Amino acid sequence: MNAHPARSRLHETLERLADPRLLRQDAFVGGGWMPSKAGERFAVTDPADGTTVAHVALLGADETTRAINAAHAAFPAWAGLLPQQRSTVLMRWNEAIIAMREDLALLMTLEQGKPLAEARSEIDYAASFVAFYAEEAKRVGVEGVASHLPGADLRLTRRPVGVAGLVTPWNFPSAMLTRKAAAALAAGCTVVAHPSAHTPLSALALAELASRAGFAPGVFNVVTGNAATIVGRLCEDARVRALSFTGSTEVGRLIAAQCAPTVKRLVMELGGHAPLIVFADAEIDRAVEIAVDAKFATSGQDCLAANRIFIERPVYDAFAIAFTERTKALAVASGLHEGAQIGPLMHERAVAKCEAHVADALAKGARLLCGGRRHPAGPLFFQPTVLADVPPDAAIMHEETFGPVAALAPFDAEVEVLARANDTEYGLVAYLITRDGARASRMSAALDYGMVAVNRVKITGAPIPFGGTKQSGLGREGSRHGLEAFTDIQYVCLDRG
């Protein structure tokens, strides 16, 4: 009897790994691989076909405490290294990630579902944070202050806060870990990371490479299992002095409340509800290209995704036609298929939310231009969808969809679209498309968002401070600000006498 086709495909895919040791199924604690105390495991499945890829250790509160113990014990030695020494270890980690790019991308696609081309790009993105912070580690300097006191010298020194807890999402399982971990490690902190239970394999592979790079035991730990249990323990342990979280605003509020008793340093990258604004002076083909990329990257499962697309009325119909044609042409398939552009969504809840947003918009008067239902490629696939004339009271205009559903609406005046764009509790990113330089400057200043992309999609990268306003987060990741988030300033006043 022949093996199940999906299992056979999985076996063939795993045989493509140049280094099978990167597929780890135990947690990484104190420099070693740790199964759960009770031997419990959870399944990691390929969202494209439901095949079980691995069974990963289901750790609990006790094992999380062991990871915190290991990080706390390792902190003095790691913080005491010369910055150049920490930089050297980080650069070795960067080189190991680059060398294993193809394997890391393959593992990511298997557990997350994104097209393999996108996964490769994410590995490059992940490595860039490690390289950047390897250099920044050498620039955490001492700052002099002009004295206001006679006979005294004043000095400010940035010192690592201690153990950092990192909680990472499933949509960018490698890059969100390195963006946090590389900054914390460069600052001199030790790390206890908890990846999403949907995508732990990417984090565990990075832990394997970190071990090879020469991080001392306890400096870098990855704890897999139930989020509520593990994150709860990270929040309540006073030795964890900083907690960095990427995820929904709802969960971010809960974590902030849990961290309040120990007054931790919080860095939070939370939800987004990005507007994309197209003015009539825009070059339509270019505007459509930007909008498609901004909406459908990672199958729409991106906090930067354009959730509300506003088009000035004189070009509204032309834009809608061209945008719909481009959307219809997107290739929907398993991320392992060459040329795939839209992969599966992460879980059934995501598909159901897409369905609900489409149904609600249509019930309130929107027009369906394409898509609108599940895709025959599999249970977790949803057709790339375009809704036109979406009214302001539709749910999709107020909630982050996190799926391949685009909502179009016309506008007549700059002041009108600005008010609509800012009418949200979120403030992560906004997109603006216009050839009027004065308008671009005026609108950018008025948009209540932490980041504004003008006439382009790609704005992220290691050197920039990533983050939002309002309920889209606290603090910034990337850039020198991302490193400083894991430091405290010590002020020394030295008498010359």
C-alpha positions, -999 to 999 in steps of 0.1 A, spaced: 0 0 0 13 34 -9 20 60 18 -4 89 23 5 115 -5 9 144 20 32 123 42 53 113 12 56 150 1 67 159 36 93 131 36 106 143 3 107 179 15 126 171 47 151 152 26 160 185 10 175 198 43 212 200 39 216 198 77 188 177 93 201 187 128 183 221 123 150 203 127 149 203 165 119 192 186 131 199 222 134 233 239 168 249 243 176 257 279 209 263 296 229 253 265 212 219 261 181 204 246 152 199 270 121 177 266 91 185 288 92 171 324 61 150 318 72 140 283 43 159 267 45 172 232 24 192 207 21 188 170 34 214 145 15 211 112 19 223 77 -11 247 72 -11 239 35 -22 203 40 -25 196 77 5 172 78 23 169 111 58 181 106 71 176 141 62 170 178 77 197 199 83 196 237 54 211 257 71 229 285 54 244 315 60 268 344 87 247 361 108 244 329 103 281 322 117 289 357 147 267 348 153 288 317 150 320 338 175 305 363 199 297 335 196 331 320 200 348 354 231 328 362 247 335 328 240 372 329 270 385 349 295 368 326 278 378 294 273 414 305 309 415 317 323 407 283 339 435 263 314 448 237 338 436 210 336 400 224 298 400 223 300 415 188 322 386 176 297 360 189 268 378 172 287 379 139 293 342 140 256 337 146 249 359 116 273 340 94 257 307 105 222 320 96 233 331 62 250 298 55 218 278 64 195 302 46 178 276 24 172 251 52 158 278 75 135 290 47 123 255 41 115 249 77 97 282 79 75 274 49 66 240 63 54 254 96 41 288 86 29 283 50 44 314 34 58 311 -1 94 299 -2 105 331 -19 91 351 10 107 328 35 141 332 20 136 370 21 127 367 58 159 348 66 179 376 49 159 401 70 165 380 102 202 379 96 204 416 89 194 423 125 221 401 139 247 418 117 235 453 126 235 447 163 268 430 162 281 464 151 259 484 175 272 463 204 305 482 201 288 516 202 271 515 235 293 542 250 297 564 280 282 599 277 296 629 294 273 657 307 284 693 313 284 697 351 261 720 368 279 713 401 313 729 410 341 704 414 322 674 399 324 653 368 291 638 355 289 605 336 260 585 320 265 548 313 241 525 296 239 491 314 220 460 304 188 455 324 193 418 330 172 389 318 150 397 288 118 377 280 109 376 243 76 366 230 74 362 192 46 357 167 39 331 140 38 354 109 75 363 110 90 335 132 127 342 124 129 379 119 109 389 150 131 367 171 164 380 158 151 416 159 145 413 196 172 388 206 201 405 187 193 438 203 191 424 238 222 403 234 242 432 220 232 453 250 245 426 274 212 410 284 206 373 284 174 359 268 145 336 274 124 334 242 90 319 237 80 314 200 44 308 189 32 272 192 23 274 155 59 281 145 85 269 170 108 251 145 123 284 132 132 295 167 147 261 176 168 261 144 181 296 153 189 282 188 209 254 172 229 279 152 233 302 182 249 272 201 273 266 172 282 303 172 295 301 207 269 316 230 277 304 265 251 281 282 221 301 295 227 332 274 201 323 247 172 301 257 141 290 238 111 277 257 83 260 237 48 252 249 16 268 261 18 306 258 -4 314 288 17 293 311 51 303 298 45 340 293 27 342 327 58 329 344 80 354 324 57 382 335 56 373 372 93 365 377 110 397 391 144 385 376 130 391 341 136 428 338 124 434 303 97 418 282 94 423 244 62 411 228 49 411 192 12 402 187 -23 414 191 -32 445 210 -57 424 231 -29 401 243 -5 430 247 -29 446 272 -30 414 293 8 411 293 12 447 304 -12 441 333 7 409 343 40 428 342 28 457 363 36 441 397 73 437 388 75 470 368 93 455 338 106 474 308 80 467 281 86 468 243 54 460 224 47 458 187 10 453 186 -18 454 160 -21 475 129 -49 488 107 -30 505 79 -46 530 56 -33 532 20 -42 565 4 -41 570 -34 -45 606 -47 -56 614 -82 -22 626 -93 -7 592 -87 6 570 -116 -21 544 -115 -1 513 -125 25 521 -99 -2 528 -73 -18 494 -80 16 476 -77 23 493 -43 -12 485 -31 -11 448 -41 23 443 -24 11 462 7 -21 442 10 -11 406 0 24 400 13 25 370 37 -11 363 24 -22 395 42 -11 381 76 11 411 84 6 439 109 19 462 81 -8 450 56 -29 477 40 -63 470 55 -82 501 42 -75 514 7 -88 549 1 -87 562 -35 -95 597 -47 -128 596 -66 -115 608 -101 -93 577 -104 -113 553 -82 -129 532 -110 -97 529 -130 -78 519 -98 -104 494 -88 -104 477 -122 -66 474 -124 -62 464 -88 -88 436 -92 -71 423 -123 -38 421 -105 -54 404 -75 -71 378 -97 -37 370 -112 -21 361 -78 -10 324 -77 -26 306 -48 -8 274 -37 13 257 -11 43 278 -2 65 250 -14 52 254 -50 75 274 -72 57 307 -81 33 306 -52 22 341 -41 -6 334 -17 -2 305 7 -25 291 34 -37 311 64 -23 300 98 -55 285 113 -92 281 109 -100 313 129 -81 334 103 -102 319 75 -134 324 95 -125 360 101 -120 366 64 -154 351 57 -170 372 84 -155 405 71 -166 398 36 -202 389 46 -205 419 68 -192 443 42 -216 429 15 -245 431 39 -237 468 44 -236 476 7 -201 468 -5 -196 452 -39 -175 420 -44 -151 424 -73 -133 391 -70 -128 362 -45 -148 362 -14 -147 326 -3 -125 297 6 -101 285 -21 -101 249 -33 -64 245 -26 -72 234 9 -92 242 41 -69 270 52 -67 288 18 -88 319 11 -93 335 -23 -76 369 -28 -105 392 -24 -114 427 -34 -144 446 -20 -154 480 -34 -175 508 -20 -169 495 15 -189 518 39 -173 533 70 -194 512 94 -182 478 79 -162 457 104 -132 455 80 -129 493 83 -124 490 121 -108 456 126 -75 442 114 -84 413 90 -51 395 88 -60 378 56 -61 384 18 -91 407 18 -88 442 4 -113 469 12 -116 498 -13 -134 531 -7 -135 565 -25 -128 599 -10 -133 634 -22 -110 657 -1 -77 656 17 -92 666 50 -119 638 47 -94 610 40 -71 622 67 -99 620 93 -109 585 81 -73 573 81 -67 585 117 -101 572 130 -87 540 146 -71 530 179 -41 517 159 -12 537 146 15 515 132 20 523 95 2 544 68 8 543 31 6 575 9 7 576 -29 10 610 -45 33 630 -68 27 662 -50 57 668 -27 39 694 -6 10 671 0 33 642 9 50 664 35 17 678 49 -1 644 50 29 626 66 29 651 94 -8 648 100 -11 610 99 -11 597 134 12 567 127 46 557 139 57 550 103 46 565 70 55 550 36 54 575 7 52 561 -28 67 527 -18 60 496 2 93 485 17 104 507 46 116 483 72 151 472 80 176 469 108 186 506 109 151 520 114 131 523 146 101 501 139 70 508 160 37 526 163 16 551 182 -16 548 202 -25 511 208 -1 497 182 27 494 208 53 508 232 89 516 223 107 508 191 126 478 176 155 480 153 180 509 151 200 520 181 167 527 199 160 489 198 192 482 217 187 511 242 153 495 251 173 468 269 194 492 289 192 514 319 210 547 323 233 549 353 243 584 363 276 589 383 285 622 399 322 621 407 338 647 431 372 659 419 383 668 454 
